[in-house]
Amino acid sequence: MKIVVLVKHVPDAAGDRSFSGDTTTDRAAVDGRLSELDEYAVEQALQVVEKAGDGEITFLTMGPEAASEALRKALSMGGDAGVHVVDDALHGSDAIATSLVLAAAVRRLEPDVVICGMASTDGTMSVVPAMIAERLGLTGLTLASSLAIEGNTVTIRRDSDEASTTITGSLPALVSVTDQTGEARYPSFKGIMAAKKKPVETLTLADLGIDPSQVGLGAAWSAVDNIAKRPPRQAGTIVTDEGDGGVKLADFLAAGKFI
Amino acid sequence: MAEVLVIVDHVDGAVRKTTTELLTIARRLGEPAAVFFGAGVDAATETLGNYGATKIYVVDDAEIGQYLVAPKVDALVTIAQQASPAAILVTSTSEGKEIAARAAVRLDSGLITDAVDVDASGVATQSVFAASYVISSKVTHGTPIITVKPNAAAPEAAPTTPAVEKVAVSYGATSTTAQIVEVAPRAKSGRPELTEAAIVVSGGRGVGGPEGFSVVEALADSLNAAVGASRAATDAGWYPHAFQVGQTGKTVSPQLYMANGISGAIQHRAGMQTSKTIVAVNKDAEAPIFELADFGVVGDLFQIVPQLTEEVGKRKG
């Protein structure tokens, strides 16, 4: 079985993230890392191969030079190879263009299954997996809280507020997984050393046959016209409970007409 | 005036409040037309008309319920090609975002997700980077497709009598591949919907275990509030994941948010810091949640919260 896992290098959500002058995410201001939500996808891919007893995992990312760090992190957890789509023309691409590029790269790898995280932790749109399934006509099994592959059939459980739903479909498929699939493993020292020797292929837009005019900030189908930092919340009143904390809270709620 | 398509979020024809918010926003942009998937349109017609839907497109084919998402995209695209709408508005649920994503690819259209407001010129406001920035943006290509978060507008009635039109859709081979084989409905809590509630009362690690949530629930019930939980509490299995507030759970923006035993890590703040008023109870005076709180009490939540619940009961009489 051939598995492609999509991974993204994002500014650490714990840092003070901000925008560059051209309205794109500032990738220099905060240290980058493999998107936490993609670690669950890496973990599920590794488990699928472990259960099946064989399989080949390729991690695919799109992003500037530093995005290769996300591939190395994923490769230190396991898997076989990485593919990095890097091209200056990609800067500022929207989700539509991102899905176009990633779909072209996936098509080239001809996987049986594509596994993605539920969303990136920077853009948080949660739309790229669905767009890639749409573009490639893959069976789209999204937001899985559990995943099982038996022969040619993929079965997921998807938990929503109303119901827990079981969904099944045939390969080739795209599965996106939530953080409910289970904690991702930590890379071992051996894994970190092994990752340095795993092959990472670099692809440009030309390699994928995509015209640069289709991607990047200039080709985005939505435009940002204003960015404002949310003003910090006004400092509130903090009291220490002296046996009447609940009453004081009630006074505050009553003053705000919540009671 | 061009139509603005609004996908109806409903349970067996019971229209969600979020859809009435979307219809209200749609009236700023054009003439609202509802898109109704599945059974129950008769039960929904009055509400949709009451909030200004002049037309209801109905697609109730078996495929809609048998397969995940993609048949709804086939249907939406069919309607959009026929109606040439000024915009398509979808509730920012996981399914709504997926429909929007696929439709954007098929309709060669720009997409904006998680808008907290949309003005008459189609400019959408979003809250990004764990709500530390507010950005406004506009779709510049194709039919603007915008997913809108709950509470983006106060629903305003504009009664009309909608024309109901059944739409014939032909489903693509790749749209009927993800088959729904079992649906196990969840038990209803009887409390307000987490993302729609005016008041949310949440519990976190400080609640100490599943039984500790009873004090959180009692306070929530005294205030007719929804119950939420931090990731620490849902990961520990103390409260169901569906109630998680935060980056990997729900984003809420209620009038009042009460954080009990929640430290306020970025993961949680991403889901609640746009709340109008924030109240926190935590035994650790250094907990970052107090930086956000309009009112905070440092102390034992098992003393403070029950006392508050009792006070609320007394004052409500």
Contacts between the chains, C-beta under 8 A, distances in Angstrom:
chain1	res1	chain2	res2	distance
A	13	B	130	6.6
A	13	B	247	7.1
A	13	B	266	5.8
A	13	B	267	7.6
A	13	B	270	7.6
A	14	B	266	5.5
A	16	B	132	7.8
A	17	B	129	4.4
A	17	B	130	7.9
A	17	B	132	7.1
A	18	B	129	7.6
A	18	B	133	7.6
A	19	B	133	7.1
A	23	B	135	8.0
A	37	B	248	7.0
A	94	B	110	7.3
A	94	B	111	7.8
A	95	B	101	7.3
A	95	B	104	7.9
A	95	B	111	6.5
A	96	B	104	6.1
A	96	B	105	6.7
A	96	B	110	7.2
A	96	B	111	6.8
A	99	B	105	6.8
A	118	B	248	7.4
A	121	B	247	6.8
A	122	B	129	7.5
A	124	B	114	7.3
A	124	B	128	7.7
A	124	B	247	7.5
A	125	B	97	7.2
A	125	B	101	7.9
A	125	B	111	8.0
A	125	B	113	4.7
A	125	B	114	7.5
A	126	B	94	7.0
A	126	B	97	5.4
A	126	B	98	7.9
A	126	B	113	7.4
A	127	B	97	5.8
A	127	B	98	7.3
A	127	B	100	7.0
A	127	B	101	3.5
A	127	B	104	7.6
A	127	B	111	6.7
A	127	B	113	6.4
A	128	B	101	7.6
A	130	B	69	7.4
A	130	B	97	7.7
A	130	B	98	4.4
A	130	B	101	4.0
A	130	B	102	5.3
A	131	B	101	5.0
A	131	B	102	6.8
A	131	B	104	7.3
A	131	B	105	5.2
A	133	B	102	7.7
A	134	B	70	7.9
A	134	B	73	7.5
A	134	B	101	7.3
A	134	B	102	4.3
A	134	B	105	4.8
A	134	B	106	6.9
A	135	B	105	6.0
A	137	B	174	3.9
A	138	B	174	7.9
A	139	B	174	7.9
A	139	B	177	4.1
A	139	B	178	5.3
A	140	B	68	6.8
A	140	B	69	6.8
A	140	B	70	6.5
A	140	B	98	7.9
A	140	B	177	7.7
A	140	B	178	5.6
A	141	B	68	7.1
A	141	B	178	5.5
A	142	B	68	7.3
A	142	B	69	7.4
A	142	B	94	7.6
A	142	B	98	6.0
A	143	B	94	5.5
A	145	B	241	7.8
A	155	B	181	7.9
A	158	B	68	7.8
A	159	B	241	6.7
A	159	B	242	6.8
A	160	B	94	7.0
A	160	B	95	7.7
A	160	B	242	7.6
A	161	B	186	6.8
A	161	B	193	7.7
A	161	B	194	7.8
A	161	B	242	5.1
A	162	B	11	6.7
A	162	B	185	6.4
A	162	B	186	6.1
A	163	B	183	4.9
A	163	B	184	5.9
A	163	B	185	4.8
A	163	B	186	5.9
A	164	B	183	7.8
A	164	B	184	4.6
A	164	B	186	6.8
A	165	B	180	5.9
A	165	B	182	6.9
A	165	B	183	5.1
A	165	B	184	7.5
A	166	B	180	7.5
A	166	B	181	5.0
A	166	B	182	4.0
A	166	B	183	7.8
A	167	B	68	5.3
A	167	B	178	5.5
A	167	B	179	6.6
A	167	B	180	5.5
A	167	B	181	6.8
A	168	B	178	7.7
A	168	B	179	5.4
A	168	B	181	5.3
A	169	B	177	4.9
A	169	B	178	4.5
A	169	B	179	6.1
A	170	B	177	6.6
A	178	B	248	7.1
A	179	B	248	4.7
A	180	B	241	5.8
A	220	B	110	7.6
A	220	B	140	7.6
A	221	B	104	7.9
A	221	B	109	6.8
A	221	B	110	3.0
A	221	B	111	7.3
A	221	B	139	6.3
A	221	B	140	6.0
A	221	B	141	3.7
A	221	B	142	6.5
A	222	B	110	4.2
A	222	B	111	6.9
A	222	B	112	5.5
A	222	B	137	5.3
A	222	B	138	6.4
A	222	B	139	4.8
A	222	B	140	6.1
A	222	B	141	7.8
A	223	B	137	6.1
A	223	B	138	6.0
A	223	B	140	5.1
A	224	B	135	5.6
A	224	B	136	7.3
A	224	B	137	4.4
A	225	B	123	6.9
A	225	B	136	5.6
A	225	B	137	6.3
A	225	B	138	6.4
A	226	B	135	6.5
A	226	B	136	4.6
A	227	B	133	6.1
A	227	B	134	7.8
A	227	B	135	4.9
A	228	B	133	6.7
A	228	B	134	5.0
A	228	B	135	7.4
A	229	B	132	6.7
A	229	B	133	5.7
A	229	B	134	8.0
A	230	B	127	7.5
A	230	B	131	6.4
A	230	B	132	5.7
A	230	B	133	6.2
A	230	B	134	5.6
A	233	B	273	7.6
A	233	B	278	7.4
A	233	B	291	7.5
A	233	B	292	5.5
A	233	B	294	7.5
A	234	B	294	7.5
A	236	B	278	7.6
A	236	B	290	7.6
A	236	B	292	8.0
A	236	B	293	4.7
A	236	B	294	4.1
A	236	B	295	5.4
A	236	B	296	6.1
A	237	B	294	7.5
A	237	B	295	5.3
A	237	B	296	7.3
A	238	B	285	7.5
A	238	B	290	5.3
A	238	B	293	6.8
A	238	B	295	7.7
A	238	B	296	4.2
A	238	B	297	7.6
A	238	B	298	6.5
A	239	B	296	7.3
A	239	B	297	5.7
A	239	B	298	7.2
A	240	B	285	7.3
A	240	B	297	7.5
A	240	B	298	4.6
A	240	B	299	6.4
A	241	B	297	5.4
A	241	B	298	6.5
A	241	B	299	2.7
A	241	B	300	6.9
A	241	B	303	6.6
A	241	B	304	5.6
A	243	B	303	7.7
A	244	B	307	7.7
A	245	B	281	7.4
A	245	B	297	4.1
A	245	B	299	5.0
A	245	B	303	7.0
A	245	B	304	4.1
A	245	B	307	6.9
A	245	B	308	7.9
A	246	B	297	8.0
A	246	B	303	7.3
A	246	B	304	4.7
A	246	B	305	6.8
A	246	B	306	7.1
A	246	B	307	2.6
A	246	B	308	3.8
A	246	B	309	7.7
A	246	B	310	7.2
A	246	B	311	5.9
A	247	B	307	6.5
A	247	B	308	7.8
A	247	B	311	5.6
A	248	B	297	6.7
A	249	B	279	6.6
A	249	B	281	7.4
A	249	B	295	6.9
A	249	B	297	5.9
A	249	B	304	6.8
A	249	B	308	4.8
A	249	B	311	7.7
A	250	B	308	5.5
A	250	B	311	3.6
A	250	B	312	6.2
A	250	B	315	6.5
A	252	B	279	6.9
A	252	B	294	7.9
A	252	B	295	4.4
A	253	B	223	8.0
A	253	B	256	7.4
A	253	B	279	7.5
A	253	B	308	7.9
A	253	B	312	7.3
A	254	B	315	6.2
A	256	B	256	7.2
A	256	B	277	5.9
A	258	B	199	6.6
A	258	B	223	6.9
A	258	B	255	7.4
A	258	B	256	5.2
A	258	B	277	7.7
A	259	B	223	7.6
A	259	B	312	5.5
A	259	B	315	5.1
A	259	B	316	6.3
